[in-house]
Amino acid sequence: MAEARKLPKRPSDTHIGYPVAETLGTKTQQAISEVMKDIEEMLLSKNRSYGDSALDPVRIFSKSDELEGIRVRIDDKLSRVALGTGYPGEDTIDDLIGYLVLLKIATRNS
């Protein structure tokens, strides 16, 4: 069995009522940590590339607020999942998770 990894301490570990375990002891816990790290890296990379376009849109054509803009993007991703379509090299599920994270952030900020 693989050695359990220690989780870093964060001030937000219990802010929503779900204390985070001190170690990642199961394969599922380790997989959750790895997937979330991948999502975090993707979001940070896209934010560096595109700026804060989701949470602070330029609004050249659309005058939608950031929450509605994110909801539209989520609808687009859900449509692609439902229809089984997408673009080569695109991971629609990762993008959908990323937009849900951004929606959570936007909701907290509003």
VMD Tcl script that builds the backbone (N, CA, C; Angstrom):
set m [mol new atoms 330]
animate dup $m
set s [atomselect $m all]
$s set {name element resname resid chain x y z} {
  {N N MET 1 A 0.845 -1.190 0.000}
  {CA C MET 1 A 0.000 0.000 0.000}
  {C C MET 1 A 0.878 1.238 0.000}
  {N N ALA 2 A 0.505 2.219 -0.779}
  {CA C ALA 2 A 1.262 3.463 -0.883}
  {C C ALA 2 A 1.190 4.235 0.429}
  {N N GLU 3 A 2.256 4.961 0.695}
  {CA C GLU 3 A 2.306 5.781 1.904}
  {C C GLU 3 A 1.334 6.953 1.764}
  {N N ALA 4 A 0.623 7.246 2.845}
  {CA C ALA 4 A -0.355 8.341 2.823}
  {C C ALA 4 A 0.359 9.675 2.730}
  {N N ARG 5 A -0.165 10.556 1.891}
  {CA C ARG 5 A 0.388 11.892 1.720}
  {C C ARG 5 A -0.224 12.845 2.730}
  {N N LYS 6 A 0.570 13.772 3.235}
  {CA C LYS 6 A 0.073 14.802 4.141}
  {C C LYS 6 A -0.571 15.915 3.338}
  {N N LEU 7 A -1.689 16.422 3.834}
  {CA C LEU 7 A -2.341 17.564 3.208}
  {C C LEU 7 A -1.775 18.849 3.777}
  {N N PRO 8 A -1.617 19.868 2.945}
  {CA C PRO 8 A -1.179 21.162 3.483}
  {C C PRO 8 A -2.295 21.796 4.304}
  {N N LYS 9 A -1.920 22.542 5.300}
  {CA C LYS 9 A -2.903 23.273 6.113}
  {C C LYS 9 A -3.324 24.518 5.356}
  {N N ARG 10 A -4.606 24.797 5.356}
  {CA C ARG 10 A -5.136 25.999 4.746}
  {C C ARG 10 A -6.159 26.585 5.714}
  {N N PRO 11 A -6.269 27.907 5.739}
  {CA C PRO 11 A -7.246 28.512 6.633}
  {C C PRO 11 A -8.675 28.114 6.308}
  {N N SER 12 A -8.945 27.720 5.063}
  {CA C SER 12 A -10.312 27.420 4.661}
  {C C SER 12 A -10.674 25.948 4.825}
  {N N ASP 13 A -9.825 25.155 5.488}
  {CA C ASP 13 A -10.067 23.724 5.579}
  {C C ASP 13 A -11.426 23.353 6.163}
  {N N THR 14 A -11.982 24.148 7.044}
  {CA C THR 14 A -13.252 23.791 7.656}
  {C C THR 14 A -14.318 24.863 7.478}
  {N N HIS 15 A -14.082 25.854 6.606}
  {CA C HIS 15 A -15.017 26.974 6.515}
  {C C HIS 15 A -16.396 26.590 6.006}
  {N N ILE 16 A -16.534 25.462 5.320}
  {CA C ILE 16 A -17.861 25.071 4.845}
  {C C ILE 16 A -18.402 23.890 5.642}
  {N N GLY 17 A -17.761 23.579 6.750}
  {CA C GLY 17 A -18.276 22.543 7.619}
  {C C GLY 17 A -17.777 21.145 7.333}
  {N N TYR 18 A -16.835 21.000 6.423}
  {CA C TYR 18 A -16.285 19.693 6.107}
  {C C TYR 18 A -14.793 19.684 6.405}
  {N N PRO 19 A -14.413 19.251 7.596}
  {CA C PRO 19 A -12.986 19.246 7.901}
  {C C PRO 19 A -12.234 18.315 6.960}
  {N N VAL 20 A -11.078 18.738 6.533}
  {CA C VAL 20 A -10.242 17.954 5.631}
  {C C VAL 20 A -9.371 17.020 6.469}
  {N N ALA 21 A -9.296 15.777 6.047}
  {CA C ALA 21 A -8.476 14.799 6.766}
  {C C ALA 21 A -7.016 15.214 6.730}
  {N N GLU 22 A -6.281 14.798 7.731}
  {CA C GLU 22 A -4.860 15.137 7.812}
  {C C GLU 22 A -4.037 14.420 6.742}
  {N N THR 23 A -4.444 13.240 6.330}
  {CA C THR 23 A -3.696 12.501 5.315}
  {C C THR 23 A -4.649 11.987 4.243}
  {N N LEU 24 A -4.071 11.686 3.105}
  {CA C LEU 24 A -4.838 11.092 2.014}
  {C C LEU 24 A -4.558 9.595 2.043}
  {N N GLY 25 A -5.366 8.859 2.787}
  {CA C GLY 25 A -5.072 7.464 3.030}
  {C C GLY 25 A -5.591 6.494 1.989}
  {N N THR 26 A -6.689 6.813 1.310}
  {CA C THR 26 A -7.239 5.853 0.361}
  {C C THR 26 A -6.868 6.238 -1.063}
  {N N LYS 27 A -7.001 5.287 -1.954}
  {CA C LYS 27 A -6.737 5.564 -3.375}
  {C C LYS 27 A -7.702 6.613 -3.905}
  {N N THR 28 A -8.938 6.551 -3.450}
  {CA C THR 28 A -9.920 7.536 -3.897}
  {C C THR 28 A -9.546 8.929 -3.416}
  {N N GLN 29 A -9.119 9.062 -2.164}
  {CA C GLN 29 A -8.707 10.362 -1.643}
  {C C GLN 29 A -7.513 10.898 -2.410}
  {N N GLN 30 A -6.574 10.036 -2.734}
  {CA C GLN 30 A -5.410 10.455 -3.513}
  {C C GLN 30 A -5.825 10.878 -4.916}
  {N N ALA 31 A -6.760 10.130 -5.522}
  {CA C ALA 31 A -7.231 10.467 -6.870}
  {C C ALA 31 A -7.959 11.811 -6.864}
  {N N ILE 32 A -8.777 12.056 -5.835}
  {CA C ILE 32 A -9.466 13.348 -5.714}
  {C C ILE 32 A -8.446 14.469 -5.662}
  {N N SER 33 A -7.425 14.303 -4.856}
  {CA C SER 33 A -6.390 15.319 -4.721}
  {C C SER 33 A -5.681 15.572 -6.048}
  {N N GLU 34 A -5.363 14.517 -6.778}
  {CA C GLU 34 A -4.672 14.656 -8.059}
  {C C GLU 34 A -5.545 15.351 -9.094}
  {N N VAL 35 A -6.818 14.962 -9.176}
  {CA C VAL 35 A -7.727 15.574 -10.143}
  {C C VAL 35 A -7.924 17.052 -9.823}
  {N N MET 36 A -8.117 17.368 -8.550}
  {CA C MET 36 A -8.324 18.765 -8.171}
  {C C MET 36 A -7.073 19.595 -8.428}
  {N N LYS 37 A -5.910 19.022 -8.247}
  {CA C LYS 37 A -4.653 19.721 -8.559}
  {C C LYS 37 A -4.592 20.017 -10.056}
  {N N ASP 38 A -4.981 19.043 -10.889}
  {CA C ASP 38 A -5.013 19.256 -12.341}
  {C C ASP 38 A -5.975 20.387 -12.706}
  {N N ILE 39 A -7.149 20.406 -12.083}
  {CA C ILE 39 A -8.136 21.455 -12.355}
  {C C ILE 39 A -7.579 22.811 -11.921}
  {N N GLU 40 A -6.955 22.849 -10.755}
  {CA C GLU 40 A -6.362 24.099 -10.273}
  {C C GLU 40 A -5.308 24.605 -11.253}
  {N N GLU 41 A -4.428 23.733 -11.703}
  {CA C GLU 41 A -3.382 24.129 -12.645}
  {C C GLU 41 A -3.989 24.630 -13.960}
  {N N MET 42 A -5.041 23.965 -14.446}
  {CA C MET 42 A -5.696 24.386 -15.682}
  {C C MET 42 A -6.301 25.777 -15.512}
  {N N LEU 43 A -7.032 25.994 -14.404}
  {CA C LEU 43 A -7.670 27.290 -14.172}
  {C C LEU 43 A -6.645 28.408 -14.054}
  {N N LEU 44 A -5.576 28.162 -13.327}
  {CA C LEU 44 A -4.541 29.187 -13.160}
  {C C LEU 44 A -3.852 29.484 -14.491}
  {N N SER 45 A -3.587 28.445 -15.270}
  {CA C SER 45 A -2.957 28.634 -16.579}
  {C C SER 45 A -3.863 29.442 -17.518}
  {N N LYS 46 A -5.150 29.081 -17.562}
  {CA C LYS 46 A -6.075 29.818 -18.428}
  {C C LYS 46 A -6.255 31.248 -17.938}
  {N N ASN 47 A -6.246 31.454 -16.619}
  {CA C ASN 47 A -6.374 32.806 -16.084}
  {C C ASN 47 A -5.170 33.657 -16.472}
  {N N ARG 48 A -3.981 33.050 -16.473}
  {CA C ARG 48 A -2.790 33.791 -16.910}
  {C C ARG 48 A -2.891 34.118 -18.399}
  {N N SER 49 A -3.414 33.178 -19.190}
  {CA C SER 49 A -3.514 33.383 -20.636}
  {C C SER 49 A -4.615 34.360 -21.030}
  {N N TYR 50 A -5.781 34.241 -20.403}
  {CA C TYR 50 A -6.952 35.019 -20.816}
  {C C TYR 50 A -7.291 36.162 -19.868}
  {N N GLY 51 A -6.595 36.263 -18.758}
  {CA C GLY 51 A -6.941 37.271 -17.763}
  {C C GLY 51 A -8.206 36.865 -17.035}
  {N N ASP 52 A -8.840 37.811 -16.387}
  {CA C ASP 52 A -10.049 37.525 -15.613}
  {C C ASP 52 A -11.307 37.654 -16.467}
  {N N SER 53 A -11.276 37.088 -17.657}
  {CA C SER 53 A -12.388 37.269 -18.590}
  {C C SER 53 A -13.698 36.670 -18.088}
  {N N ALA 54 A -13.650 35.663 -17.241}
  {CA C ALA 54 A -14.888 35.066 -16.729}
  {C C ALA 54 A -15.479 35.893 -15.596}
  {N N LEU 55 A -14.636 36.388 -14.697}
  {CA C LEU 55 A -15.126 37.104 -13.518}
  {C C LEU 55 A -15.121 38.619 -13.691}
  {N N ASP 56 A -14.394 39.096 -14.689}
  {CA C ASP 56 A -14.354 40.531 -14.968}
  {C C ASP 56 A -14.334 40.725 -16.488}
  {N N PRO 57 A -15.456 40.388 -17.157}
  {CA C PRO 57 A -15.481 40.429 -18.624}
  {C C PRO 57 A -15.369 41.849 -19.174}
  {N N VAL 58 A -14.821 41.959 -20.368}
  {CA C VAL 58 A -14.646 43.252 -21.029}
  {C C VAL 58 A -15.991 43.810 -21.493}
  {N N ARG 59 A -16.909 42.953 -21.866}
  {CA C ARG 59 A -18.264 43.334 -22.299}
  {C C ARG 59 A -18.252 44.206 -23.566}
  {N N ILE 60 A -17.592 43.740 -24.574}
  {CA C ILE 60 A -17.571 44.455 -25.851}
  {C C ILE 60 A -18.886 44.238 -26.591}
  {N N PHE 61 A -19.335 43.015 -26.682}
  {CA C PHE 61 A -20.556 42.694 -27.408}
  {C C PHE 61 A -21.692 42.373 -26.441}
  {N N SER 62 A -21.441 41.431 -25.543}
  {CA C SER 62 A -22.463 41.033 -24.569}
  {C C SER 62 A -22.409 41.946 -23.354}
  {N N LYS 63 A -23.562 42.268 -22.844}
  {CA C LYS 63 A -23.647 43.099 -21.635}
  {C C LYS 63 A -24.060 42.267 -20.418}
  {N N SER 64 A -23.991 40.943 -20.542}
  {CA C SER 64 A -24.337 40.054 -19.439}
  {C C SER 64 A -23.376 40.238 -18.281}
  {N N ASP 65 A -23.887 40.053 -17.069}
  {CA C ASP 65 A -22.982 40.099 -15.922}
  {C C ASP 65 A -22.161 38.810 -15.875}
  {N N GLU 66 A -21.184 38.778 -14.985}
  {CA C GLU 66 A -20.270 37.631 -14.948}
  {C C GLU 66 A -20.985 36.330 -14.610}
  {N N LEU 67 A -21.974 36.354 -13.719}
  {CA C LEU 67 A -22.693 35.124 -13.379}
  {C C LEU 67 A -23.421 34.552 -14.593}
  {N N GLU 68 A -24.110 35.408 -15.324}
  {CA C GLU 68 A -24.833 34.931 -16.505}
  {C C GLU 68 A -23.862 34.441 -17.574}
  {N N GLY 69 A -22.748 35.132 -17.746}
  {CA C GLY 69 A -21.744 34.696 -18.715}
  {C C GLY 69 A -21.193 33.316 -18.391}
  {N N ILE 70 A -20.940 33.064 -17.121}
  {CA C ILE 70 A -20.434 31.747 -16.717}
  {C C ILE 70 A -21.512 30.686 -16.915}
  {N N ARG 71 A -22.759 31.021 -16.588}
  {CA C ARG 71 A -23.859 30.068 -16.794}
  {C C ARG 71 A -24.007 29.694 -18.269}
  {N N VAL 72 A -23.825 30.656 -19.162}
  {CA C VAL 72 A -23.899 30.377 -20.598}
  {C C VAL 72 A -22.782 29.420 -21.001}
  {N N ARG 73 A -21.602 29.645 -20.490}
  {CA C ARG 73 A -20.467 28.753 -20.805}
  {C C ARG 73 A -20.719 27.351 -20.261}
  {N N ILE 74 A -21.310 27.259 -19.070}
  {CA C ILE 74 A -21.649 25.951 -18.494}
  {C C ILE 74 A -22.690 25.251 -19.364}
  {N N ASP 75 A -23.708 25.988 -19.802}
  {CA C ASP 75 A -24.711 25.407 -20.704}
  {C C ASP 75 A -24.058 24.850 -21.967}
  {N N ASP 76 A -23.112 25.604 -22.529}
  {CA C ASP 76 A -22.407 25.158 -23.730}
  {C C ASP 76 A -21.664 23.853 -23.466}
  {N N LYS 77 A -20.968 23.775 -22.340}
  {CA C LYS 77 A -20.211 22.553 -22.003}
  {C C LYS 77 A -21.155 21.386 -21.752}
  {N N LEU 78 A -22.281 21.630 -21.053}
  {CA C LEU 78 A -23.248 20.561 -20.806}
  {C C LEU 78 A -23.854 20.062 -22.112}
  {N N SER 79 A -24.081 20.963 -23.041}
  {CA C SER 79 A -24.590 20.577 -24.355}
  {C C SER 79 A -23.595 19.664 -25.059}
  {N N ARG 80 A -22.328 20.001 -24.990}
  {CA C ARG 80 A -21.307 19.156 -25.629}
  {C C ARG 80 A -21.239 17.777 -24.986}
  {N N VAL 81 A -21.370 17.722 -23.659}
  {CA C VAL 81 A -21.373 16.427 -22.964}
  {C C VAL 81 A -22.594 15.615 -23.400}
  {N N ALA 82 A -23.774 16.259 -23.403}
  {CA C ALA 82 A -25.007 15.562 -23.759}
  {C C ALA 82 A -24.990 15.057 -25.194}
  {N N LEU 83 A -24.428 15.855 -26.102}
  {CA C LEU 83 A -24.408 15.492 -27.518}
  {C C LEU 83 A -23.186 14.666 -27.907}
  {N N GLY 84 A -22.222 14.574 -26.996}
  {CA C GLY 84 A -21.009 13.819 -27.302}
  {C C GLY 84 A -20.114 14.508 -28.308}
  {N N THR 85 A -20.201 15.840 -28.360}
  {CA C THR 85 A -19.374 16.586 -29.303}
  {C C THR 85 A -18.300 17.365 -28.557}
  {N N GLY 86 A -17.367 17.856 -29.269}
  {CA C GLY 86 A -16.290 18.647 -28.687}
  {C C GLY 86 A -15.252 18.927 -29.741}
  {N N TYR 87 A -14.210 19.584 -29.335}
  {CA C TYR 87 A -13.125 19.910 -30.251}
  {C C TYR 87 A -11.928 19.031 -29.932}
  {N N PRO 88 A -11.136 18.670 -30.945}
  {CA C PRO 88 A -9.940 17.860 -30.699}
  {C C PRO 88 A -9.015 18.551 -29.689}
  {N N GLY 89 A -8.541 17.789 -28.735}
  {CA C GLY 89 A -7.625 18.318 -27.731}
  {C C GLY 89 A -8.311 19.010 -26.568}
  {N N GLU 90 A -9.629 19.162 -26.643}
  {CA C GLU 90 A -10.365 19.826 -25.574}
  {C C GLU 90 A -10.905 18.779 -24.600}
  {N N ASP 91 A -10.810 19.064 -23.319}
  {CA C ASP 91 A -11.404 18.187 -22.323}
  {C C ASP 91 A -12.632 18.892 -21.752}
  {N N THR 92 A -13.779 18.575 -22.294}
  {CA C THR 92 A -15.025 19.246 -21.934}
  {C C THR 92 A -15.351 19.076 -20.458}
  {N N ILE 93 A -15.093 17.903 -19.900}
  {CA C ILE 93 A -15.393 17.673 -18.477}
  {C C ILE 93 A -14.513 18.562 -17.603}
  {N N ASP 94 A -13.214 18.635 -17.890}
  {CA C ASP 94 A -12.337 19.525 -17.117}
  {C C ASP 94 A -12.800 20.973 -17.234}
  {N N ASP 95 A -13.159 21.385 -18.452}
  {CA C ASP 95 A -13.645 22.758 -18.650}
  {C C ASP 95 A -14.925 23.003 -17.854}
  {N N LEU 96 A -15.823 22.033 -17.851}
  {CA C LEU 96 A -17.072 22.162 -17.099}
  {C C LEU 96 A -16.782 22.306 -15.604}
  {N N ILE 97 A -15.910 21.468 -15.083}
  {CA C ILE 97 A -15.529 21.580 -13.663}
  {C C ILE 97 A -14.933 22.956 -13.393}
  {N N GLY 98 A -14.078 23.423 -14.303}
  {CA C GLY 98 A -13.465 24.739 -14.138}
  {C C GLY 98 A -14.504 25.848 -14.092}
  {N N TYR 99 A -15.488 25.793 -14.997}
  {CA C TYR 99 A -16.534 26.812 -14.987}
  {C C TYR 99 A -17.394 26.727 -13.727}
  {N N LEU 100 A -17.613 25.529 -13.209}
  {CA C LEU 100 A -18.361 25.404 -11.961}
  {C C LEU 100 A -17.584 26.016 -10.793}
  {N N VAL 101 A -16.271 25.861 -10.799}
  {CA C VAL 101 A -15.436 26.509 -9.776}
  {C C VAL 101 A -15.559 28.026 -9.909}
  {N N LEU 102 A -15.468 28.528 -11.139}
  {CA C LEU 102 A -15.596 29.973 -11.356}
  {C C LEU 102 A -16.979 30.479 -10.953}
  {N N LEU 103 A -18.024 29.677 -11.194}
  {CA C LEU 103 A -19.370 30.062 -10.761}
  {C C LEU 103 A -19.439 30.151 -9.242}
  {N N LYS 104 A -18.802 29.228 -8.565}
  {CA C LYS 104 A -18.773 29.252 -7.097}
  {C C LYS 104 A -18.064 30.523 -6.599}
  {N N ILE 105 A -16.949 30.859 -7.241}
  {CA C ILE 105 A -16.212 32.070 -6.868}
  {C C ILE 105 A -17.064 33.311 -7.135}
  {N N ALA 106 A -17.679 33.372 -8.300}
  {CA C ALA 106 A -18.504 34.533 -8.654}
  {C C ALA 106 A -19.688 34.675 -7.708}
  {N N THR 107 A -20.285 33.560 -7.325}
  {CA C THR 107 A -21.410 33.582 -6.401}
  {C C THR 107 A -20.976 34.098 -5.032}
  {N N ARG 108 A -19.815 33.659 -4.584}
  {CA C ARG 108 A -19.281 34.146 -3.301}
  {C C ARG 108 A -19.012 35.652 -3.353}
  {N N ASN 109 A -18.550 36.126 -4.506}
  {CA C ASN 109 A -18.181 37.537 -4.650}
  {C C ASN 109 A -19.388 38.450 -4.828}
  {N N SER 110 A -20.545 37.885 -5.160}
  {CA C SER 110 A -21.706 38.745 -5.436}
  {C C SER 110 A -22.538 39.017 -4.194}
}
mol reanalyze $m
mol bondsrecalc $m
mol representation Tube
mol addrep $m
